[in-house]
């Protein structure tokens, strides 16, 4: 993952994707979703949402640790 930039707002995008997948699954009556996370370069969090396809988000350490 060398040279990969970390975009701000990735946590918001990831949460929106999770919300959309759950709502879509409830609408259809069935779904399977898997969410995994690991620490990547420079403390960034690599969050992967598996719901039919893999959706990968690289979340800066500062964003992951920010208090809302």
OpenMM code with the backbone's topology and positions (N, CA, C; nanometers):
from openmm import Vec3, app, unit

residues = "UNK UNK UNK UNK UNK UNK UNK UNK UNK UNK UNK UNK UNK UNK UNK UNK UNK UNK UNK UNK UNK UNK UNK UNK UNK UNK UNK UNK UNK UNK UNK UNK UNK UNK UNK UNK UNK UNK UNK UNK UNK UNK UNK UNK UNK UNK UNK UNK UNK UNK UNK UNK UNK UNK UNK UNK UNK UNK UNK UNK UNK UNK UNK UNK UNK UNK UNK UNK".split()
positions = [
    Vec3(0.0815, -0.1175, 0.0000),
    Vec3(0.0000, 0.0000, 0.0000),
    Vec3(0.0871, 0.1256, 0.0000),
    Vec3(0.2140, 0.1130, -0.0314),
    Vec3(0.3049, 0.2257, -0.0384),
    Vec3(0.2537, 0.3294, -0.1358),
    Vec3(0.2635, 0.4553, -0.0987),
    Vec3(0.2245, 0.5624, -0.1868),
    Vec3(0.0750, 0.5874, -0.1938),
    Vec3(-0.0033, 0.5122, -0.1186),
    Vec3(-0.1478, 0.5303, -0.1198),
    Vec3(-0.1826, 0.6508, -0.0341),
    Vec3(-0.2577, 0.7444, -0.0889),
    Vec3(-0.2957, 0.8626, -0.0121),
    Vec3(-0.4214, 0.8327, 0.0690),
    Vec3(-0.4324, 0.9019, 0.1797),
    Vec3(-0.5484, 0.8855, 0.2673),
    Vec3(-0.6378, 1.0074, 0.2468),
    Vec3(-0.7590, 0.9853, 0.1979),
    Vec3(-0.8540, 1.0938, 0.1759),
    Vec3(-0.9320, 1.1219, 0.3034),
    Vec3(-0.9560, 1.2473, 0.3287),
    Vec3(-1.0411, 1.2864, 0.4413),
    Vec3(-1.1854, 1.2520, 0.4055),
    Vec3(-1.2644, 1.2208, 0.5051),
    Vec3(-1.4045, 1.1918, 0.4804),
    Vec3(-1.4323, 1.0467, 0.4447),
    Vec3(-1.3319, 0.9607, 0.4516),
    Vec3(-1.3521, 0.8204, 0.4166),
    Vec3(-1.4416, 0.7489, 0.5167),
    Vec3(-1.4344, 0.7885, 0.6432),
    Vec3(-1.5212, 0.7268, 0.7443),
    Vec3(-1.6675, 0.7572, 0.7138),
    Vec3(-1.6950, 0.8793, 0.6739),
    Vec3(-1.8319, 0.9179, 0.6382),
    Vec3(-1.8799, 0.8357, 0.5185),
    Vec3(-1.7933, 0.8194, 0.4188),
    Vec3(-1.8295, 0.7401, 0.3002),
    Vec3(-1.8533, 0.5941, 0.3373),
    Vec3(-1.7683, 0.5392, 0.4247),
    Vec3(-1.7834, 0.3998, 0.4663),
    Vec3(-1.9139, 0.3798, 0.5427),
    Vec3(-1.9451, 0.4716, 0.6337),
    Vec3(-2.0683, 0.4602, 0.7111),
    Vec3(-2.1908, 0.4721, 0.6211),
    Vec3(-2.1839, 0.5583, 0.5206),
    Vec3(-2.2947, 0.5720, 0.4260),
    Vec3(-2.3136, 0.4431, 0.3465),
    Vec3(-2.2027, 0.3792, 0.3077),
    Vec3(-2.2105, 0.2532, 0.2330),
    Vec3(-2.2728, 0.1441, 0.3194),
    Vec3(-2.2299, 0.1342, 0.4448),
    Vec3(-2.2848, 0.0335, 0.5359),
    Vec3(-2.4350, 0.0562, 0.5541),
    Vec3(-2.4740, 0.1803, 0.5761),
    Vec3(-2.6152, 0.2142, 0.5917),
    Vec3(-2.6948, 0.1742, 0.4675),
    Vec3(-2.6425, 0.2080, 0.3506),
    Vec3(-2.7121, 0.1758, 0.2251),
    Vec3(-2.7257, 0.0251, 0.2054),
    Vec3(-2.6217, -0.0511, 0.2367),
    Vec3(-2.6259, -0.1972, 0.2196),
    Vec3(-2.7276, -0.2600, 0.3142),
    Vec3(-2.7320, -0.2141, 0.4386),
    Vec3(-2.8276, -0.2686, 0.5350),
    Vec3(-2.9705, -0.2359, 0.4922),
    Vec3(-2.9940, -0.1122, 0.4539),
    Vec3(-3.1287, -0.0726, 0.4109),
    Vec3(-3.1724, -0.1503, 0.2867),
    Vec3(-3.0811, -0.1677, 0.1911),
    Vec3(-3.1128, -0.2432, 0.0700),
    Vec3(-3.1420, -0.3890, 0.1037),
    Vec3(-3.0627, -0.4461, 0.1939),
    Vec3(-3.0848, -0.5840, 0.2353),
    Vec3(-3.2183, -0.6027, 0.3051),
    Vec3(-3.2541, -0.5083, 0.3901),
    Vec3(-3.3837, -0.5156, 0.4584),
    Vec3(-3.4982, -0.5041, 0.3583),
    Vec3(-3.4802, -0.4204, 0.2590),
    Vec3(-3.5824, -0.4037, 0.1555),
    Vec3(-3.6045, -0.5335, 0.0791),
    Vec3(-3.4949, -0.6040, 0.0481),
    Vec3(-3.5036, -0.7298, -0.0265),
    Vec3(-3.5371, -0.8490, 0.0629),
    Vec3(-3.5177, -0.8330, 0.1923),
    Vec3(-3.5529, -0.9390, 0.2853),
    Vec3(-3.4386, -1.0311, 0.3236),
    Vec3(-3.3215, -1.0101, 0.2633),
    Vec3(-3.2053, -1.0924, 0.2996),
    Vec3(-3.0783, -1.0214, 0.2565),
    Vec3(-2.9733, -1.0439, 0.3327),
    Vec3(-2.8428, -0.9908, 0.2945),
    Vec3(-2.7349, -1.0512, 0.3837),
    Vec3(-2.6127, -1.0396, 0.3371),
    Vec3(-2.4962, -1.0787, 0.4164),
    Vec3(-2.3937, -0.9687, 0.3981),
    Vec3(-2.3391, -0.9230, 0.5091),
    Vec3(-2.2389, -0.8177, 0.5051),
    Vec3(-2.1285, -0.8526, 0.6046),
    Vec3(-2.0058, -0.8287, 0.5639),
    Vec3(-1.8907, -0.8506, 0.6509),
    Vec3(-1.8084, -0.7230, 0.6517),
    Vec3(-1.7676, -0.6806, 0.7701),
    Vec3(-1.6860, -0.5609, 0.7837),
    Vec3(-1.5579, -0.6003, 0.8554),
    Vec3(-1.4444, -0.5703, 0.7927),
    Vec3(-1.3151, -0.5988, 0.8546),
    Vec3(-1.2322, -0.4718, 0.8577),
    Vec3(-1.1380, -0.4680, 0.9496),
    Vec3(-1.0506, -0.3516, 0.9624),
    Vec3(-0.9125, -0.3982, 1.0054),
    Vec3(-0.8127, -0.3291, 0.9538),
    Vec3(-0.6749, -0.3546, 0.9969),
    Vec3(-0.5986, -0.2239, 0.9958),
    Vec3(-0.4903, -0.2180, 1.0702),
    Vec3(-0.4060, -0.0990, 1.0695),
    Vec3(-0.3089, -0.1110, 0.9531),
    Vec3(-0.3071, -0.0087, 0.8679),
    Vec3(-0.2213, -0.0060, 0.7499),
    Vec3(-0.1062, 0.0919, 0.7743),
    Vec3(-0.0487, 0.1430, 0.6679),
    Vec3(0.0636, 0.2363, 0.6772),
    Vec3(0.0296, 0.3624, 0.7544),
    Vec3(0.1255, 0.4096, 0.8322),
    Vec3(0.1148, 0.5350, 0.9066),
    Vec3(-0.0072, 0.5406, 0.9968),
    Vec3(-0.0529, 0.4255, 1.0455),
    Vec3(-0.1642, 0.4202, 1.1392),
    Vec3(-0.3019, 0.4317, 1.0767),
    Vec3(-0.3073, 0.4436, 0.9453),
    Vec3(-0.4381, 0.4516, 0.8786),
    Vec3(-0.5116, 0.3197, 0.8975),
    Vec3(-0.6429, 0.3274, 0.8957),
    Vec3(-0.7259, 0.2068, 0.9072),
    Vec3(-0.7782, 0.1686, 0.7700),
    Vec3(-0.7552, 0.0438, 0.7332),
    Vec3(-0.8105, -0.0077, 0.6084),
    Vec3(-0.9383, -0.0820, 0.6439),
    Vec3(-1.0510, -0.0256, 0.6070),
    Vec3(-1.1821, -0.0815, 0.6356),
    Vec3(-1.2372, -0.1414, 0.5067),
    Vec3(-1.2784, -0.2679, 0.5134),
    Vec3(-1.3341, -0.3344, 0.3961),
    Vec3(-1.4759, -0.3788, 0.4286),
    Vec3(-1.5692, -0.3363, 0.3448),
    Vec3(-1.7089, -0.3746, 0.3564),
    Vec3(-1.7365, -0.4735, 0.2441),
    Vec3(-1.7659, -0.5977, 0.2813),
    Vec3(-1.7956, -0.7021, 0.1827),
    Vec3(-1.9463, -0.7236, 0.1792),
    Vec3(-2.0052, -0.6823, 0.0691),
    Vec3(-2.1495, -0.6969, 0.0512),
    Vec3(-2.1731, -0.7166, -0.0981),
    Vec3(-2.1555, -0.8379, -0.1437),
    Vec3(-2.1617, -0.8641, -0.2876),
    Vec3(-2.0277, -0.8328, -0.3528),
    Vec3(-1.9815, -0.7103, -0.3349),
    Vec3(-1.8501, -0.6668, -0.3815),
    Vec3(-1.7723, -0.6164, -0.2603),
    Vec3(-1.6420, -0.6046, -0.2758),
    Vec3(-1.5592, -0.5470, -0.1706),
    Vec3(-1.5490, -0.3965, -0.1916),
    Vec3(-1.5747, -0.3219, -0.0864),
    Vec3(-1.5630, -0.1767, -0.0884),
    Vec3(-1.4574, -0.1411, 0.0148),
    Vec3(-1.3463, -0.0815, -0.0297),
    Vec3(-1.2316, -0.0559, 0.0563),
    Vec3(-1.2200, 0.0930, 0.0854),
    Vec3(-1.1978, 0.1248, 0.2134),
    Vec3(-1.1832, 0.2630, 0.2575),
    Vec3(-1.0567, 0.2739, 0.3412),
    Vec3(-0.9732, 0.3716, 0.3118),
    Vec3(-0.8517, 0.3970, 0.3882),
    Vec3(-0.8774, 0.5213, 0.4728),
    Vec3(-0.8892, 0.5013, 0.6022),
    Vec3(-0.9298, 0.6075, 0.6949),
    Vec3(-0.8081, 0.6525, 0.7744),
    Vec3(-0.7786, 0.7824, 0.7700),
    Vec3(-0.6645, 0.8384, 0.8428),
    Vec3(-0.6811, 0.8110, 0.9934),
    Vec3(-0.5692, 0.7907, 1.0603),
    Vec3(-0.5715, 0.7651, 1.2046),
    Vec3(-0.6427, 0.8780, 1.2786),
    Vec3(-0.6179, 1.0014, 1.2375),
    Vec3(-0.6808, 1.1169, 1.3030),
    Vec3(-0.8318, 1.1125, 1.2863),
    Vec3(-0.8782, 1.0744, 1.1673),
    Vec3(-1.0218, 1.0658, 1.1431),
    Vec3(-1.0832, 0.9522, 1.2231),
    Vec3(-1.0130, 0.8401, 1.2304),
    Vec3(-1.0639, 0.7240, 1.3037),
    Vec3(-1.0758, 0.7533, 1.4530),
    Vec3(-0.9862, 0.8372, 1.5047),
    Vec3(-0.9838, 0.8662, 1.6470),
    Vec3(-1.0582, 0.9936, 1.6855),
    Vec3(-1.1126, 1.0642, 1.5872),
    Vec3(-1.1814, 1.1914, 1.6140),
    Vec3(-1.3072, 1.1679, 1.6949),
    Vec3(-1.3336, 1.2566, 1.7875),
    Vec3(-1.4565, 1.2520, 1.8680),
    Vec3(-1.5626, 1.3308, 1.7948),
    Vec3(-1.6824, 1.2768, 1.7851),
    Vec3(-1.7928, 1.3492, 1.7186),
    Vec3(-1.8624, 1.4401, 1.8143),
] * unit.nanometer
topology = app.Topology()
chain = topology.addChain("A")
for resn in residues:
    res = topology.addResidue(resn, chain)
    for name in ("N", "CA", "C"):
        topology.addAtom(name, app.Element.getBySymbol(name[0]), res)
